[in-house]
Amino acid sequence: MLLNRHRLFLSFAIFLMAMFGASCVDIPSEGITPPNYQSSVKYFNYGRGVDTISLLISSVSYTAKESSTVLKINVTDTIKVKTQLTYKVQILRYSRYDVNFGQPLELYVDGSLKATLSPGQATNYITTPSGSRKIELKGNGTLVDSIRYTKVDTVKTVTYDSIRNAVVKATKVVNSEGSSATVLKIPASGTNKITVDDALLFIETERQVSMSLVGDTVPSSSTLNGLLRYGRMQYLIAAERKTFEPTVKVDTAAMIVINNFSTAGTLQVFKSTLLKDSVSTLAFKGSSGYRLYPAKTDSTYKFVFRTPTSFTDVDSVSLTVSKGKQYTISVFDEAGVRKFRSFAH
């Protein structure tokens, strides 16, 4: 009997320990950690051209009001005229710099320096978090002047109260609006390292992509008759492959062709002048994906370009490759002229 009681007590104690042990599991207060999605991005610099760009230094806005009242006495009644003026004032200050986009540019991703690229250079593939990323380019700028832009919007409200025997018999309200702007140039000088361009771009997850920094002939922002200019770079993203796909094999070279030439439209790409080996048909920002080609110590391949509507070659480029390496051939626009640039990586 005593043995049975002992067994019953021992079973109950084990049950309590199991209950309390289960209740003391350490659950992280931050919850489940989501996967850290990454991509591999190669940045190409096609910098060129000189332009005067504007950087916003300060912005001030305020509202001011003033009012006045006048009594006009007629034979039968009195007219009370109340005038209220509302001024909305905006003052913007800019610094204008001459920038040579052909200089080496510092590349920042989300505020972190990744590389310094001269024209024609490219980075290795850089692990970059996917999603929205801020791309910033910094270089030297020569200060030209400062611009003070003042804009004043005026709203005038006039209220007419017709008063007879101390009672308002009728009311009339008249509104009018006006606007004025002034621009003041202040000479300045000096050389500073500045942000010559930036953009917020989306990087697809688990992708190997190329981002081409291509100088445009026209800035994306131009106001005050071209006095304030900004946004001269195009950021062209071409998806190459999934990051887990293999590229180079033994005794081969991997090559990819990217169409960064916006005004050329669609380009057909062929390997060699025989036009038997079609590489790809590329729309703007399109890529052929990596293709493997036999390669010894040095092998030369010629790529021919033509438009889908023509039967004549519009251009060609030759590239000497070595086994075990990857190559990128980019077609881009330089002042309306088709150019080629190749990168080994």
TORTOR-45845 format. One record per residue (C-alpha): residue in one letter; x, y, z. Coordinates in steps of 0.2 Angstrom, whole numbers. Each point is the difference from the previous one (the first is absolute). Layout:
% residues N
(site a; (X; Y; Z));
...
This chain:
% residues 345
(site m; (0; 0; 0));
(site l; (14; 12; 5));
(site l; (9; -5; -16));
(site n; (-15; 4; -11));
(site r; (-1; 17; 9));
(site h; (18; 4; -4));
(site r; (-2; -5; -18));
(site l; (-16; 12; -1));
(site f; (10; 14; 8));
(site l; (15; -2; -12));
(site s; (-11; -1; -15));
(site f; (-9; 16; 5));
(site a; (17; 9; 3));
(site i; (6; -5; -18));
(site f; (-16; 7; -7));
(site l; (2; 17; 9));
(site m; (18; 1; -6));
(site a; (-5; -4; -18));
(site m; (-14; 14; 2));
(site f; (12; 13; 7));
(site g; (14; -5; -12));
(site a; (-12; 3; -15));
(site s; (-5; 17; 7));
(site c; (18; 6; 1));
(site v; (5; -2; -18));
(site d; (10; 16; -5));
(site i; (-10; 8; -14));
(site p; (9; 14; -9));
(site s; (-8; 17; 4));
(site e; (3; 6; -18));
(site g; (-9; -15; -8));
(site i; (6; -10; -15));
(site t; (15; 8; -10));
(site p; (-5; 2; -18));
(site p; (12; -6; -14));
(site n; (13; 13; -4));
(site y; (-3; 1; -19));
(site q; (16; 5; -10));
(site s; (4; 3; -18));
(site s; (17; 2; -10));
(site v; (2; 16; -9));
(site k; (14; 5; -12));
(site y; (1; 19; -2));
(site f; (6; 7; -17));
(site n; (5; 18; -2));
(site y; (-3; 8; -17));
(site g; (3; 18; 6));
(site r; (3; 13; -13));
(site g; (-4; 19; -3));
(site v; (1; 16; 9));
(site d; (-16; 9; 7));
(site t; (-4; 13; 13));
(site i; (-11; -8; 14));
(site s; (-10; 8; 14));
(site l; (0; -6; 18));
(site l; (-14; 6; 12));
(site i; (9; 8; 15));
(site s; (-15; 6; 10));
(site s; (-19; 3; -1));
(site v; (-10; 12; 10));
(site s; (-19; 2; -1));
(site y; (-12; 11; 10));
(site t; (-17; 9; 0));
(site a; (-3; 18; 4));
(site k; (-16; 10; 1));
(site e; (-5; 18; 1));
(site s; (-18; 8; 1));
(site s; (-8; 17; 0));
(site t; (-17; 7; 2));
(site v; (-8; 16; -8));
(site l; (-17; 7; 2));
(site k; (-9; 9; -14));
(site i; (-15; 10; 5));
(site n; (-14; 2; -13));
(site v; (-16; 9; 1));
(site t; (-11; -15; 5));
(site d; (13; -12; 7));
(site t; (18; -3; 5));
(site i; (12; -12; -10));
(site k; (13; -9; 11));
(site v; (14; -5; -11));
(site k; (12; -13; 7));
(site t; (15; -5; -9));
(site q; (11; -15; 4));
(site l; (16; -5; -8));
(site t; (8; -17; 2));
(site y; (18; -3; -6));
(site k; (7; -17; -2));
(site v; (19; 2; -2));
(site q; (12; -14; -5));
(site i; (19; 3; -1));
(site l; (11; -13; -8));
(site r; (19; 1; 0));
(site y; (11; -10; -12));
(site s; (18; -2; -3));
(site r; (5; -3; -19));
(site y; (15; -11; -4));
(site d; (9; -4; -16));
(site v; (2; -19; 0));
(site n; (10; -11; -11));
(site f; (-9; -17; -1));
(site g; (16; -7; -8));
(site q; (9; 1; 17));
(site p; (2; -15; 12));
(site l; (-16; -1; 10));
(site e; (-3; -7; 17));
(site l; (-14; -12; 1));
(site y; (-11; -1; 16));
(site v; (-14; -12; 4));
(site d; (-11; 5; 14));
(site g; (14; 11; 6));
(site s; (14; -13; 0));
(site l; (14; 3; -12));
(site k; (2; -15; -12));
(site a; (12; 5; -13));
(site t; (9; 15; -9));
(site l; (-3; -3; -19));
(site s; (9; 9; -14));
(site p; (-9; 0; -17));
(site g; (0; -17; -8));
(site q; (3; -9; 16));
(site a; (-12; -12; 9));
(site t; (0; -8; 18));
(site n; (0; -18; 4));
(site y; (-17; -7; 5));
(site i; (-5; 8; 16));
(site t; (-12; -8; 12));
(site t; (-14; 12; 2));
(site p; (-16; -1; 10));
(site s; (-15; -2; -11));
(site g; (-14; 13; 0));
(site s; (1; 19; -2));
(site r; (18; 6; 1));
(site k; (6; 18; -1));
(site i; (14; 2; -12));
(site e; (11; 15; 1));
(site l; (15; 6; -11));
(site k; (12; 13; 7));
(site g; (14; 9; -9));
(site n; (8; 17; 0));
(site g; (-10; 15; -6));
(site t; (7; 18; -4));
(site l; (-12; 13; 8));
(site v; (-7; 12; -12));
(site d; (-12; 11; 10));
(site s; (-15; -1; 12));
(site i; (-18; 3; -5));
(site r; (-13; 7; 12));
(site y; (-17; -3; -7));
(site t; (-15; 9; 8));
(site k; (-18; -3; -4));
(site v; (-14; 9; 8));
(site d; (-18; -5; -3));
(site t; (-13; 13; 6));
(site v; (-19; -2; 4));
(site k; (-10; 16; 1));
(site t; (-17; -1; 9));
(site v; (-11; 15; 0));
(site t; (-16; 0; 10));
(site y; (-14; 13; -3));
(site d; (-13; 2; 14));
(site s; (-14; 11; -3));
(site i; (-6; 7; 17));
(site r; (-17; 9; 3));
(site n; (-6; 4; 18));
(site a; (15; -9; 7));
(site v; (-6; -16; -9));
(site v; (9; -9; -14));
(site k; (-12; -1; -14));
(site a; (12; -8; -14));
(site t; (17; -7; -1));
(site k; (11; -2; -16));
(site v; (17; -9; 0));
(site v; (12; 2; -15));
(site n; (16; -11; -1));
(site s; (15; 2; -11));
(site e; (17; -9; -1));
(site g; (17; 5; -6));
(site s; (17; -7; -1));
(site s; (18; 6; -2));
(site a; (17; -7; -1));
(site t; (18; 7; 1));
(site v; (16; -8; -4));
(site l; (17; 6; 8));
(site k; (17; -6; -6));
(site i; (14; 1; 12));
(site p; (18; -3; -7));
(site a; (9; -14; 9));
(site s; (16; -10; -2));
(site g; (9; -15; 7));
(site t; (0; -19; -3));
(site n; (-9; -12; 11));
(site k; (-5; -19; 0));
(site i; (-18; -1; -2));
(site t; (-14; -12; -5));
(site v; (-1; 2; -18));
(site d; (-15; -12; -2));
(site d; (-10; -12; 10));
(site a; (-15; -11; -3));
(site l; (-12; -12; 10));
(site l; (0; -17; -9));
(site f; (-8; -17; 3));
(site i; (12; -16; 0));
(site e; (-9; -16; -4));
(site t; (4; -14; 13));
(site e; (11; -15; -3));
(site r; (6; 7; -16));
(site q; (17; 4; -8));
(site v; (-3; 17; -9));
(site s; (10; 13; -9));
(site m; (-3; 18; 3));
(site s; (7; 12; -13));
(site l; (3; 18; 5));
(site v; (-3; 9; -17));
(site g; (3; 19; -2));
(site d; (-15; 7; -9));
(site t; (0; 15; -12));
(site v; (-15; 9; 9));
(site p; (-2; 1; 19));
(site s; (-17; -7; 7));
(site s; (-3; 16; 10));
(site s; (2; 17; -9));
(site t; (-9; 16; 6));
(site l; (1; 19; -1));
(site n; (4; -1; -18));
(site g; (14; -13; 3));
(site l; (8; 10; 14));
(site l; (-3; -14; 12));
(site r; (5; -17; -6));
(site y; (2; -17; 8));
(site g; (-2; -19; -4));
(site r; (12; -3; -14));
(site m; (3; -18; 3));
(site q; (-10; -15; -6));
(site y; (0; -16; 11));
(site l; (-3; -15; -11));
(site i; (-3; -16; 9));
(site a; (1; -16; -10));
(site a; (-4; -17; 8));
(site e; (14; -13; -5));
(site r; (-5; -16; 9));
(site k; (-4; -8; 17));
(site t; (14; 1; 12));
(site f; (1; -19; 2));
(site e; (2; -3; -19));
(site p; (18; -5; -5));
(site t; (9; 11; -13));
(site v; (18; -5; -6));
(site k; (5; -18; -3));
(site v; (17; -7; -4));
(site d; (8; 7; -17));
(site t; (-15; 12; -2));
(site a; (-3; 18; 1));
(site a; (-17; 7; 6));
(site m; (-7; 15; -10));
(site i; (-15; 11; 2));
(site v; (-6; 14; -11));
(site i; (-10; 14; 7));
(site n; (-10; 14; -10));
(site n; (2; 16; 9));
(site f; (-3; 10; -16));
(site s; (-18; 8; 2));
(site t; (-2; 8; -17));
(site a; (6; -15; -10));
(site g; (-16; -10; 4));
(site t; (1; -19; -1));
(site l; (17; -8; -6));
(site q; (4; -17; -7));
(site v; (16; -7; 5));
(site f; (10; -13; -9));
(site k; (16; -9; 3));
(site s; (11; 2; -15));
(site t; (-4; 8; -17));
(site l; (-8; -17; -6));
(site l; (-16; 5; 9));
(site k; (-3; -18; 4));
(site d; (2; 0; 19));
(site s; (-13; 12; 6));
(site v; (5; 6; 18));
(site s; (-16; 9; 4));
(site t; (-13; 14; -4));
(site l; (2; 14; 12));
(site a; (-12; 13; 5));
(site f; (6; 16; 9));
(site k; (8; -6; 17));
(site g; (-1; -18; -6));
(site s; (14; -13; 2));
(site s; (4; -16; -9));
(site g; (4; -9; 16));
(site y; (17; -8; 2));
(site r; (5; -11; -15));
(site l; (15; -12; 1));
(site y; (12; 0; -14));
(site p; (16; -11; -2));
(site a; (15; 9; 5));
(site k; (19; -4; 0));
(site t; (13; 12; 6));
(site d; (-6; 13; -12));
(site s; (-16; -1; -11));
(site t; (-7; 14; -10));
(site y; (-19; 1; -3));
(site k; (-9; 12; -11));
(site f; (-18; 6; 4));
(site v; (-11; 8; -14));
(site f; (-14; 11; 4));
(site r; (-15; 4; -12));
(site t; (-18; 6; 3));
(site p; (-14; -13; -3));
(site t; (-7; 10; -14));
(site s; (16; 1; -10));
(site f; (11; -12; -9));
(site t; (16; 10; 2));
(site d; (12; 0; 14));
(site v; (-1; 16; 10));
(site d; (16; -3; 11));
(site s; (12; -13; 6));
(site v; (12; -3; 14));
(site s; (14; -12; 3));
(site l; (5; -7; 16));
(site t; (16; -10; 5));
(site v; (-4; -12; 15));
(site s; (9; -12; 12));
(site k; (-7; -16; 7));
(site g; (-7; 0; 17));
(site k; (-6; 19; -1));
(site q; (-16; 9; -2));
(site y; (-3; 14; -12));
(site t; (-13; 14; -2));
(site i; (-3; 9; -17));
(site s; (-10; 15; 2));
(site v; (-8; 11; -14));
(site f; (-3; 18; 6));
(site d; (-4; 17; -6));
(site e; (13; 14; -1));
(site a; (-8; 16; -7));
(site g; (-11; -10; -11));
(site v; (15; -11; -6));
(site r; (0; -19; 3));
(site k; (15; -5; 10));
(site f; (6; -17; 7));
(site r; (9; -3; 16));
(site s; (6; -17; 6));
(site f; (4; -5; 18));
(site a; (10; -16; 6));
(site h; (-5; -6; 18));
